[in-house]
């Protein structure tokens, strides 16, 4: 497993990260604990969660269950807690199930951190992330209607400043080690960096945004910022919510799959997507590659990549994913992927 620096924190993380958003919904606690054991045993030292998980669907009744499952594993494996980097997230504005949809602020951060620590049954969170910005995000297919206007710049920056001060308090208490963003833009990330530099507050270590062969928004402005500012990408949905496995081709909807629970796949499902997937499956087939392994290996070639977050509904799926953990793609494959991308640009 390759190790990468987590921003400028001095923390090193594996370039594959175990995602946990199905723990407590599609994935049972027993299976989740098996996945934790397996991931750590093969050298993965990075685990990502969120206070709102599990998903598919998000519900009031299950909010926090993923962290609780991880907390039960932590108690049963106390000696292993220092061996992995644990990340979780503070939900952004608008999620009514958490704090009645309150925005992230100096008021919400202490209680949110304490809640996660309690559920995770740990003394510290290695990477604490803001799940999405208060001002909104173009992620999750919202880019089609994204309107950056409507926010007072001074108010936005004042909120960022108070959040950084609250985060510093959590660092001083030993509750968190590093700070990250999620579903963030280039402008937003630049402002967090600027304010941290001015005040000595926690510096952004990473940005967790969607990224895959089918979703490449990060390639341009954020990619440049990432490389020059040492703010690496934590890519979620590197398999494009399962599309890149090929399991949804030809109108297939496997029982228990995400599409069986969320038919529209959060706006991802369209004829353009299936055409693009066909192109990538053809490349994998011509070169004798598993499409899952190819998609993950491609993500890991990107200059701005810190870690690709993969999720497995079952332990068997995790074993399949890990079987290709050491795959390196040839230049011919990379060239063909580039041509396919030009023919099928960003269906998401």
Secondary structure, DSSP 8 states (H G I E B T S, - for coil): --EEE-TTSS-EEESEEEE-TTBTTTB-HHHHHHHHHHHHHTT--EEE--TT---SS--TTTTTHHHHHHHHHHHHTGGGGGGSEEEEEE--TT-TTTGGG----HHHHHHHHHHHHHHHT-S-EEEEEESS-TT--STTTTGGG----SS-HHHHHHHHHHHHHHHHHHHHTTSEEEEEEES--HHHHHHHHHHHHHHT---EEEEEEE-BTTB-GGGTHHHHHHHHHT-EEEEE-TTGGGGGGTTTGGG---TTSHHHHSTTGGGT--HHHHHHHHHHHHHHHHTT--HHHHHHHHHTTSTTEEEEEE--SSHHHHHHHHTTTT----HHHHHHHHHHHHHTTT--
